[in-house]
Amino acid sequence: MIYDIRHVTTYRYEAAASSAVCALRLLPREEAGQRVLDSGLDIAPAPAETRERRDAFGNRVTHVRIDAPHRELRVSALSRVAVERASPPAAALTPGWEIVRGAAQGARTLEPASPALFLYPSRQVALDALTTAWCAQSFAPGRPMLEACVELMGRIRREFAYCAQTTDVTTTVAEAFAARKGVCQDFAHVMIAGLRGLGLPAAYVSGYIRTIPPPGQPRLEGADASHAWVSVWCGPDFGWRDLDPTNDLHVADDHVVVARGRDYADVAPIGGVFVGSGAHQLSVSVDVQPEIA
């Protein structure tokens, strides 16, 4: 599949902001199964300075500085991405989860894909005893790693309700687990916390998922949204495997990866500060247009 993606973020300020400094993680990654054919940012007002770098996880980060006074900041990310992922391995062939745990804890590198980076609590994924105990029900002794993770993913899909207005970016793992409801970010954080509580490496992935309208209904432009899922490490022979607990899916050609990190804080699309006073309003519009490659 080839996707044309348009992600527009607009901040409107009650009083004019005199300046702003932002870090943007809006441009998709180049990685196995995914090629970035074209990508760029359109920012208004125009930045006085723009520079791009790779962060510790290999994500594209664009730093911008805006010096002009403004009442509105509009960031448009336009990307064209080709996706063709290999089928997932047979889950039963992956090593037992205790073997994976031992291999991860013995990792000696800190390269972006090292499991060592994803074993421990992070800013938005604190370990929670109740969450770990609930997740552990899928991990019988000796059970293959991916098989156990797929079952856990399915349990989250069945037992948690998707409710868009009940949580926000500050919701903790314990709160989301207790409520048994939330959005994709919450479900990813719960699964990651449970896996790390068992000593297993798990990463947070941000990106997009293609939405398919009901038969006979047109797609609604801008109706798509940013999405989040989980990547689990299945040992050196099987590597990282992406699972979508919101939809109980192996990540395949309907997903586009933007960034990978330990939790949402590592991959937030826009972060930064502005100099001004008064409240502001935020609106986000995402459109993912597919075509057959």
C-alpha positions in Angstrom: 0.0 0.0 0.0 1.0 3.6 -0.5 -0.5 6.2 1.8 -0.8 10.0 1.4 -1.0 11.4 5.0 -2.0 14.9 6.0 -1.7 15.7 9.7 -2.7 19.3 10.6 -2.3 20.7 14.1 -3.6 24.2 14.9 -3.1 26.2 18.1 -5.2 29.4 18.5 -4.2 31.8 21.3 -6.4 34.0 23.3 -3.7 36.7 23.2 -0.8 36.9 20.7 2.2 34.8 21.4 5.5 36.6 20.9 7.5 33.5 20.2 7.5 29.7 20.3 10.0 26.9 20.4 8.8 23.4 19.3 10.0 19.8 18.9 8.0 18.0 16.2 7.8 14.2 15.8 5.4 14.2 12.8 7.5 12.7 10.0 7.3 8.9 9.5 10.3 6.7 10.1 12.2 4.7 7.4 12.3 1.1 8.6 11.8 -2.5 7.5 8.5 -2.8 5.7 8.1 0.9 5.4 9.6 3.4 2.9 9.1 7.2 3.1 8.7 8.4 -0.4 8.2 12.0 0.5 7.7 14.0 3.6 7.8 17.6 4.8 6.4 20.3 7.1 4.5 23.4 6.3 4.5 25.8 9.4 2.7 29.1 9.7 4.0 31.6 10.7 7.3 30.6 9.1 10.0 29.6 11.5 13.1 31.7 12.0 15.1 28.5 12.4 14.5 24.8 11.5 16.7 21.8 12.1 16.2 18.0 12.1 17.9 15.3 14.1 17.4 11.7 15.1 16.7 11.0 18.8 17.9 8.1 20.9 15.2 5.8 19.4 15.9 6.7 15.8 12.9 9.0 15.4 12.9 12.1 13.2 12.7 15.2 15.4 12.3 18.7 13.8 13.2 21.6 16.0 11.7 25.0 15.1 11.9 28.5 16.5 9.3 31.1 15.7 10.1 34.7 16.5 7.1 36.5 14.9 4.1 37.4 17.1 1.1 35.2 16.2 -2.4 34.4 17.3 -2.4 31.1 15.5 0.2 28.4 15.0 -0.5 25.9 12.2 1.7 22.8 11.6 0.9 20.6 8.6 2.8 17.4 8.1 2.5 15.9 4.6 3.9 12.4 3.9 3.8 9.7 1.3 4.7 6.3 2.6 4.9 2.8 1.0 4.1 -0.1 3.4 4.7 -3.7 2.7 5.3 -5.7 5.8 6.2 -9.4 6.1 3.7 -11.7 7.7 4.2 -12.3 11.4 5.9 -15.6 12.4 4.0 -18.4 13.9 3.6 -17.4 17.5 4.2 -20.9 18.9 7.7 -21.0 17.3 9.0 -18.0 19.4 11.0 -18.8 22.5 9.5 -19.2 25.9 9.0 -15.9 27.6 11.4 -16.6 30.4 14.1 -17.2 27.8 13.3 -13.9 26.2 13.4 -12.2 29.6 16.9 -13.6 30.3 18.2 -12.5 26.8 16.8 -9.0 27.2 18.2 -8.6 30.7 21.6 -9.7 29.4 21.6 -7.2 26.5 24.8 -5.1 26.4 24.1 -2.4 23.9 22.1 0.8 23.9 21.4 1.1 20.2 17.9 2.3 19.3 16.5 -1.2 18.9 18.2 -2.7 22.0 15.7 -4.4 24.4 17.7 -2.9 27.3 16.0 0.5 26.6 12.5 -0.8 27.1 12.7 -3.0 30.3 12.2 -0.4 33.0 9.6 2.1 34.2 9.5 5.3 32.2 7.9 8.7 32.6 4.3 7.6 31.7 4.6 3.9 32.4 5.0 3.2 36.0 4.9 -0.4 37.2 1.7 -1.3 38.8 1.3 -4.6 40.8 -2.4 -5.1 39.9 -1.7 -4.5 36.2 1.2 -6.9 36.2 -0.7 -9.6 38.0 -3.6 -9.3 35.5 -1.2 -9.5 32.5 0.7 -12.4 34.1 -2.4 -14.7 33.6 -1.4 -15.0 29.9 2.2 -16.1 30.8 2.1 -19.7 31.9 5.6 -21.2 32.5 7.4 -21.9 29.3 4.7 -20.4 27.0 6.1 -18.9 23.7 6.6 -15.2 24.0 4.6 -14.0 21.0 1.8 -16.5 21.8 1.4 -15.1 25.3 1.5 -11.5 24.0 -1.1 -12.1 21.4 -3.4 -13.6 24.1 -2.8 -10.6 26.3 -3.6 -8.2 23.4 -6.9 -10.0 22.9 -7.8 -9.8 26.5 -7.3 -6.0 26.5 -9.5 -5.7 23.4 -12.3 -7.8 25.0 -12.2 -6.4 28.5 -11.4 -2.7 28.0 -13.9 -0.3 26.5 -12.8 2.4 24.0 -14.1 5.7 25.4 -12.6 8.8 23.9 -13.6 11.3 26.5 -12.7 9.5 29.7 -8.9 9.9 29.7 -6.2 12.3 28.6 -2.4 12.3 28.1 -1.9 12.6 31.9 -3.9 9.4 32.8 -1.7 6.9 34.6 -1.5 3.2 34.0 -3.1 2.4 37.3 -6.1 4.7 36.5 -6.6 3.3 33.1 -6.4 -0.3 34.4 -8.8 0.4 37.2 -11.3 2.1 34.9 -11.0 -0.6 32.2 -11.6 2.1 29.6 -9.7 4.7 27.6 -8.1 5.1 24.2 -5.3 3.5 22.2 -2.7 5.3 24.3 -4.1 3.9 27.5 -4.3 0.4 26.2 -0.7 0.5 24.9 0.5 1.8 28.3 -1.4 -0.9 30.2 0.1 -3.7 28.0 3.6 -2.2 28.2 3.4 -1.8 32.0 2.3 -5.4 32.4 5.1 -6.8 30.2 7.8 -4.7 31.9 6.4 -5.8 35.3 7.2 -9.4 34.1 10.7 -8.3 33.1 9.9 -8.2 29.4 10.9 -5.4 27.0 8.0 -3.5 25.4 8.0 -0.3 23.4 5.3 2.3 22.5 4.7 3.1 18.9 2.8 6.1 17.5 1.5 6.4 13.9 -1.6 6.0 11.9 -4.1 3.3 11.0 -6.1 3.2 7.8 -9.9 3.5 8.6 -12.3 1.6 6.3 -15.8 3.1 6.1 -18.9 0.9 6.2 -20.0 -0.5 2.8 -21.5 2.2 0.6 -20.3 5.1 2.8 -17.6 7.5 1.7 -14.4 8.1 3.7 -14.5 11.3 5.8 -11.5 13.4 5.2 -9.8 14.4 8.4 -11.8 11.7 10.3 -8.7 9.6 10.9 -6.6 10.1 14.0 -3.2 9.4 15.4 -2.9 5.8 16.7 -0.7 4.0 19.2 0.2 0.4 19.7 2.9 -1.9 21.3 6.1 -3.5 20.1 7.3 -6.6 21.9 10.8 -8.1 21.7 10.7 -11.8 21.0 14.4 -12.7 21.3 17.4 -12.1 19.0 16.0 -14.5 16.3 12.5 -13.0 16.0 13.2 -9.4 17.0 10.5 -6.8 17.6 6.9 -7.6 16.7 4.2 -4.9 16.7 0.7 -5.6 18.2 -2.3 -3.4 18.3 -4.3 -4.0 21.5 -7.0 -1.5 20.6 -8.0 -3.6 17.6 -6.5 -7.0 18.5 -4.4 -7.0 15.4 -0.9 -7.9 14.3 0.4 -4.6 12.8 0.5 -5.0 9.0 -0.1 -2.9 5.9 -2.9 -0.8 7.5 -0.5 0.8 9.9 2.1 3.5 9.4 4.8 4.1 12.0 5.9 7.6 12.9 7.9 7.1 16.1 9.0 4.5 18.7 9.8 5.1 22.3 9.3 4.0 25.9 5.9 5.7 26.2 3.8 8.6 24.9 6.2 11.2 26.3 9.0 9.9 24.1 6.9 10.2 20.9 4.5 13.2 21.5 3.8 14.8 18.1 4.4 18.3 19.3 6.2 19.6 22.4 7.6 22.9 23.4 6.9 26.3 24.9 5.4 29.6 23.7 5.7 33.1 25.2 2.4 34.7 25.8 -0.6 34.9 28.1 -4.2 33.6 28.2 -5.7 30.3 27.2 -5.3 28.4 23.9 -7.4 26.0 21.8 -6.0 23.0 20.0 -7.4 21.2 17.0 -6.0 18.2 15.1 -7.0 16.8 11.8 -5.6 13.6 10.3 -6.3 12.2 6.8 -4.8 8.9 5.6 -5.5 8.3 1.9 -4.6 4.8 0.6 -3.9 3.6 -2.9 -2.7 0.3 -4.1 1.1 0.2 -4.7 
